[in-house]
């Protein structure tokens, strides 16, 4: 059986952004301390401010997260 995270990732990869965000949001409400879920949610969002919030959450959970650092800098530079 596919777990919820895999289901959310598959939805995002298929272009089903709303469904993917909804699934990831459900997971976060149950477990907001998983950096992987925050990362995928950031990747599935369009709103720059919300993306930045997610990347900041990733960095709060893991200050050495390379992709989060890069994405946050990119969003700040190209705002």
Secondary structure, DSSP 8 states (H G I E B T S, - for coil): ---HHHHHHHHHHTT-HHHHHHHHHHHHHH-TT-HHHHHHHHHH---HHHHHHHHHHHHHH-TT-HHHHHHHHHHHHT-
